[in-house]
């Protein structure tokens, strides 16, 4: 819900790591057309779709997801490579994604336009299992890229 208050998207949204559809359902409730896929079939969207497959070469819309952290950099690079200039990529990631030499190269070449940092801790559940998650001390952020943006990254806070 927070992302819908913070950002607007043009055209359809592809949620390539849709899991059980938590994000996709929010986008749909706000009137967006949503393509929901995941590598693993978790009962929502189309399972068995590897977003990193080289045969996926274009998408004429925004790409918004909470990617597996181990593949976040590759998913961001792929997303930016297949959308048209002016479209957005939004990734919900741990704030510590800002750190690291490999990611620094991405930030230098394709800086996010905005990073929305959580002011309060958000309860995130691995594989959508909110019943067995007591929260934590992890900070999360929405990283927003607009393809073609070359300015400085704006850091903002929400909640």
C-alpha positions in Angstrom: 0.0 0.0 0.0 2.8 2.4 0.8 4.3 2.3 -2.7 0.9 3.2 -4.2 1.0 6.4 -2.1 4.6 7.2 -3.0 4.8 6.4 -6.7 2.7 6.4 -9.9 3.3 4.0 -12.8 2.6 4.2 -16.5 0.9 1.3 -18.2 0.9 -2.3 -16.9 3.1 -3.6 -14.1 5.0 -6.9 -14.3 5.5 -8.5 -10.9 8.2 -11.2 -11.8 8.6 -12.6 -8.2 4.9 -12.6 -7.3 5.0 -15.4 -4.7 1.5 -15.6 -3.3 0.4 -12.3 -4.9 0.7 -9.9 -2.0 2.1 -7.1 -4.1 0.1 -7.9 -7.3 -3.2 -7.8 -5.4 -2.4 -4.3 -4.1 -1.5 -3.1 -7.6 -4.7 -4.5 -9.0 -6.8 -2.9 -6.2 -5.3 0.4 -7.4 -6.4 -0.2 -11.0 -3.2 -1.4 -12.5 -3.1 -4.2 -15.1 -0.7 -6.7 -13.6 1.3 -9.6 -15.1 2.2 -11.9 -12.1 4.8 -14.6 -12.6 7.3 -16.5 -10.4 10.0 -19.1 -10.9 8.2 -21.3 -8.3 4.4 -21.9 -8.5 3.1 -20.6 -5.1 -0.5 -20.7 -6.1 -0.7 -17.2 -7.6 0.1 -15.9 -11.1 2.0 -18.1 -13.6 4.7 -20.3 -12.0 7.7 -21.7 -13.8 8.7 -18.3 -15.4 12.4 -17.4 -14.9 12.5 -13.7 -15.3 16.3 -13.9 -15.9 15.8 -16.2 -19.0 17.6 -14.6 -22.0 14.6 -15.1 -24.2 12.8 -12.4 -22.2 13.9 -9.3 -24.1 11.2 -6.6 -23.7 8.4 -5.4 -21.5 6.4 -2.2 -22.3 5.5 -1.3 -18.7 6.9 -1.0 -15.2 8.5 -3.8 -13.3 7.9 -3.9 -9.5 8.8 -6.7 -7.1 10.4 -7.8 -3.9 13.1 -10.0 -5.4 15.1 -12.7 -3.7 18.0 -10.8 -2.3 20.6 -13.2 -3.8 19.4 -12.3 -7.3 18.3 -8.7 -6.8 21.2 -7.1 -8.7 20.7 -9.5 -11.7 16.9 -8.9 -11.6 17.3 -5.1 -11.5 19.8 -5.1 -14.4 17.5 -7.4 -16.4 14.5 -5.2 -15.7 16.3 -2.0 -16.7 17.4 -3.7 -19.9 14.0 -4.8 -21.1 11.8 -1.7 -20.4 11.6 1.4 -22.5 13.1 4.8 -21.5 10.9 6.6 -19.1 9.4 3.4 -17.5 10.1 2.6 -13.8 11.7 -0.3 -12.0 10.7 -0.5 -8.3 12.4 -3.0 -6.0 11.6 -3.6 -2.3 15.0 -4.4 -0.8 16.9 -4.4 2.4 18.4 -0.9 2.9 21.8 -2.4 3.0 21.4 -3.0 -0.8 23.1 0.4 -1.0 26.4 -1.2 0.1 28.7 -3.2 -2.1 31.2 -2.7 -5.0 29.1 -4.6 -7.6 26.0 -2.6 -6.7 28.1 0.6 -6.7 28.8 0.1 -10.4 25.0 -0.2 -11.0 24.4 3.0 -9.0 27.0 4.9 -11.0 25.8 3.8 -14.4 22.0 3.7 -13.6 21.3 5.6 -10.4 17.9 5.1 -8.8 15.9 8.2 -9.0 14.6 7.8 -5.5 15.1 5.5 -2.5 12.2 5.5 0.0 13.5 4.3 3.4 11.2 3.0 6.0 11.1 5.1 9.2 9.6 2.3 11.2 10.4 -1.4 10.9 8.2 -3.3 8.6 7.3 -7.0 9.2 8.3 -9.0 6.2 7.6 -12.7 6.0 9.8 -15.2 4.2 7.7 -16.9 1.5 4.6 -15.1 2.8 4.5 -16.9 6.1 3.4 -14.0 8.3 2.1 -16.3 11.1 5.6 -17.5 11.9 7.3 -14.1 11.7 7.8 -12.0 14.7 9.4 -9.0 12.9 13.0 -7.9 13.2 15.5 -5.2 13.2 15.9 -5.1 9.4 15.5 -1.8 7.5 13.8 -1.9 4.1 13.5 0.5 1.3 11.7 1.0 -2.1 14.4 1.6 -4.7 12.9 3.4 -7.7 14.7 3.6 -11.1 13.3 5.5 -14.1 15.1 4.2 -17.2 17.2 7.0 -18.6 17.5 9.0 -15.4 21.1 10.3 -14.9 20.7 12.7 -11.9 21.5 12.3 -8.2 19.5 9.9 -6.2 17.0 11.5 -3.9 16.7 9.8 -0.5 13.3 10.1 1.2 11.5 8.4 4.2 8.0 7.0 4.6 5.8 5.6 7.3 
